Amino acid sequence: MEYGDKWRKLRKLLHQQLHESRCEKEHIILQNAEAVQMLRDFCLAPDGVMKHPKRFSNSITTTLVYGIRTATIDTPHLVELFELMEDWSKIMETGSTPPVDIFPILKYLPESLLGYWRTQARDVGKAMDALYGKMVGKVMKRRLASGSAGSFLDSVLDKQNEPNFTRDELNFMCGVVLEGGSDTSSSIIIAFIHAMIKFPNVQKKAQQDIDQHVGQNRSPVWSDYAKLPYIGMIVKETMRWRPVTPLSFPHASSQDDVVNGMSIPKNSTVILNVWGLHHDPVLVSNPDIFDPSRFATRTLLAPEYASSADYENRDHYGYGSGRRICPGIHLAERNLWLAMAKLLWAFSFTEKKGAGPIDTDVRTAYSAGFLSCAEPYECDIELRSEERRKTIMREFEQVNEEVFSQYDTG
């Protein structure tokens, strides 16, 4: 969507739904509840390292966007979305399609010479329209039966005035939020578990810090954030170590500009090399080593650094940059901290017995594409105590009754 009235309206609506104070007072209840279910899911199926984080992040997103939870890993819209995202990621990877914007004549060549890129893009577009249209349709049907559920889409429909959004635009704007909130957070959590296995000393230190402040009769909650700065450092280091979008989203310059003596013409494609910034040995010492302590002097939440003019002291670029920085940054920070703190409180993560050293090399153990996620891997996940299991089950029963009962399920 280009800059204009509708883009500004969309960003305003997203800000109203996802601004920090609303995350702090309202959304955190749902986020904590979904993180509790993730612990319970790992207790029941410890081999679900590639699945449970996806359900966790997707359910938070679908609930806030549509008012519809993802209660299980088999929920149809979850399965459809991640199949779709895999295909979308391949198409969006820089260099995967011919540069038709630069050389328009390429549009007239038979696509068989260029990898059938147009057909693949159309197929992904059709799948997006089908899934996102179905989700919007469910909300419209529910509104006719019982009214608004207070979701993002409900708020958009409640405020339909100038500029009005078409049905396709409604599908698109909700789908964009669904994509951004589902795949990125889950991929970071999966990479975090990867890192805890590869760097056990980090895991041990984090668990010691948690144990000093949180007992076995409750799991960590967001109000523990200030007491557990090392967990915040782990969040930042995971996003630096294995960024989900290594080249971020391509941007376009809206006017001619000059930066450090270099001319950037209007409509130039600008690519943010997140991987390069995160792994430049001049900027980051020993960039392949997972070392949360490198953020010991930068312990504020990411939005504080993203909005600062001191770009050289930026913690990371995992949320993008500029006017199109991720609008869900406040929500994502809380998603990741709660997930990592609770997982470290509950479980120990080690290499699979008899399977040899775990591979965390980005060249061999992570997917190629616009979105980078660890390829499926095995590990041993062990509860740290029976008392913690009892706490997890008790907390799940509580959130199931007090939180989840408010929402529809997909």
C-alpha positions, -999 to 999 in steps of 0.1 A, spaced: 0 0 0 15 34 -10 17 64 12 -16 83 13 -48 88 32 -56 51 34 -21 41 45 -22 68 72 -57 56 83 -44 20 85 -14 30 106 -36 50 129 -60 21 134 -31 -2 140 -16 22 165 -49 24 183 -50 -13 186 -13 -19 194 0 11 212 21 6 243 -4 15 270 -30 -8 255 -5 -37 253 5 -30 289 -30 -29 303 -51 -52 280 -32 -74 256 -7 -86 282 -35 -107 298 -40 -126 266 -3 -129 259 4 -143 294 -25 -168 290 -12 -180 256 23 -184 270 9 -205 298 -8 -227 272 25 -230 254 41 -244 285 12 -268 290 16 -279 253 53 -286 258 45 -307 289 20 -328 269 41 -330 237 77 -321 243 86 -330 207 66 -300 194 95 -275 193 86 -265 157 48 -263 164 40 -249 199 57 -215 193 37 -212 161 4 -218 178 13 -194 206 22 -164 183 -6 -171 158 -33 -174 185 -24 -140 200 -25 -124 166 -58 -140 154 -74 -132 187 -64 -95 185 -71 -91 148 -103 -112 144 -114 -122 179 -107 -159 170 -83 -180 190 -60 -208 176 -66 -234 203 -46 -262 189 -17 -268 165 -42 -285 141 -65 -255 138 -71 -251 100 -63 -214 97 -29 -221 114 -20 -249 91 -31 -229 60 -12 -198 71 22 -215 76 19 -234 43 11 -201 26 40 -182 44 65 -208 32 55 -202 -4 53 -165 1 88 -163 16 103 -180 -14 88 -155 -38 97 -125 -16 133 -135 -13 156 -108 -29 166 -121 -63 140 -148 -66 120 -129 -93 133 -111 -124 139 -73 -119 109 -62 -140 108 -29 -123 142 -21 -136 140 -38 -169 103 -38 -179 110 -57 -211 114 -88 -189 77 -88 -184 72 -98 -220 95 -129 -220 79 -163 -215 78 -170 -178 91 -205 -185 125 -188 -191 123 -171 -156 111 -199 -133 74 -194 -137 76 -165 -112 43 -149 -123 23 -181 -119 38 -187 -85 30 -152 -74 -6 -156 -86 -10 -189 -68 2 -173 -35 -21 -144 -41 -51 -167 -46 -42 -186 -14 -39 -153 5 -73 -141 -8 -89 -174 2 -76 -176 37 -78 -139 46 -112 -135 30 -125 -165 50 -113 -150 83 -129 -117 75 -161 -135 65 -162 -152 99 -160 -119 117 -188 -104 96 -210 -133 102 -204 -131 140 -211 -94 140 -245 -101 125 -253 -126 151 -238 -111 183 -221 -78 175 -186 -65 180 -160 -85 199 -136 -56 202 -110 -70 178 -89 -49 154 -112 -58 125 -142 -49 146 -128 -15 153 -121 -9 116 -157 -19 107 -171 2 135 -153 32 121 -159 28 84 -160 63 72 -138 84 48 -116 68 35 -137 36 34 -119 3 29 -130 -22 2 -135 -58 11 -101 -66 -6 -84 -39 14 -99 -53 46 -87 -88 37 -52 -74 29 -48 -52 60 -58 -79 84 -37 -105 65 -6 -83 68 -10 -81 105 -17 -118 107 15 -126 87 37 -103 107 24 -114 141 25 -151 134 57 -161 116 82 -137 131 76 -142 168 75 -180 164 107 -181 144 125 -160 170 113 -184 198 124 -214 178 158 -197 172 160 -189 210 156 -226 218 183 -234 193 206 -209 210 199 -223 245 209 -258 234 241 -245 216 251 -222 244 241 -240 277 260 -215 299 236 -188 288 207 -210 296 221 -218 330 227 -181 339 192 -172 328 176 -199 349 197 -189 380 184 -153 376 148 -165 373 151 -188 403 163 -159 424 132 -139 418 104 -164 408 96 -195 428 81 -228 416 46 -219 425 41 -194 397 56 -188 362 72 -154 353 49 -126 344 54 -93 327 57 -74 360 89 -94 366 106 -76 336 126 -51 356 139 -78 380 151 -100 351 172 -78 328 192 -108 315 160 -122 299 156 -89 280 192 -92 268 184 -127 256 155 -114 236 177 -88 219 205 -112 213 182 -137 197 169 -111 173 205 -100 165 219 -136 162 192 -150 139 170 -122 124 138 -135 108 141 -110 79 178 -109 70 172 -82 43 140 -68 58 113 -54 35 124 -35 5 116 2 7 113 28 -20 125 64 -18 96 89 -22 119 117 -34 154 124 -45 178 124 -16 215 125 -8 230 105 21 267 109 30 274 123 -5 256 94 -23 226 103 -45 194 82 -41 170 90 -69 132 90 -63 116 55 -65 149 38 -58 147 4 -41 163 6 -6 172 -26 11 180 -27 48 208 -53 52 198 -65 87 221 -95 86 250 -74 77 244 -49 104 239 -76 130 270 -96 120 295 -70 110 326 -77 132 334 -40 132 301 -33 149 296 -66 168 325 -85 184 324 -123 177 290 -120 159 285 -158 156 286 -162 194 253 -159 213 263 -135 240 234 -116 257 258 -96 278 267 -74 248 234 -56 256 242 -50 292 242 -12 286 212 -13 264 184 -29 285 155 -7 275 128 -21 253 134 -20 215 110 9 208 131 32 229 161 26 206 141 24 174 128 60 179 161 75 189 182 96 166 213 79 180 212 52 154 247 40 162 234 28 196 205 9 181 200 -25 198 190 -43 166 170 -39 134 147 -69 138 116 -47 136 127 -28 105 131 10 104 116 42 93 79 51 90 71 15 82 87 0 112 67 -29 126 35 -14 142 33 -44 165 67 -37 181 52 -33 216 32 -64 214 61 -85 200 85 -74 228 61 -87 253 54 -119 233 91 -127 232 99 -119 268 70 -138 282 77 -168 260 114 -170 268 111 -163 305 84 -189 310 102 -215 289 135 -210 308 116 -212 341 99 -244 332 123 -265 310 159 -274 303 168 -277 267 196 -300 256 209 -318 225 190 -350 215 206 -379 232 225 -400 206 219 -375 178 253 -357 179 260 -319 181 231 -297 170 236 -277 139 228 -240 143 248 -227 112 226 -202 93 239 -217 60 228 -253 67 203 -252 96 181 -223 85 157 -219 56 165 -199 26 139 -173 16 127 -138 26 118 -152 61 145 -172 78 135 -199 103 154 -229 117 148 -261 97 131 -288 118 154 -301 145 152 -324 174 162 -318 210 155 -330 245 131 -308 266 129 -317 302 107 -303 330 129 -287 357 107 -301 385 74 -319 391 63 -288 411 66 -267 380 44 -292 361 17 -288 388 20 -250 385 17 -251 347 -14 -272 348 -30 -251 375 -23 -218 357 -36 -233 324 -69 -242 341 -72 -207 354 -65 -189 321 -87 -214 302 -116 -204 324 -109 -167 329 -94 -157 295 -99 -182 267 -136 -186 275 -142 -150 261 -132 -158 226 -143 -179 196 -120 -206 183 -110 -213 147 
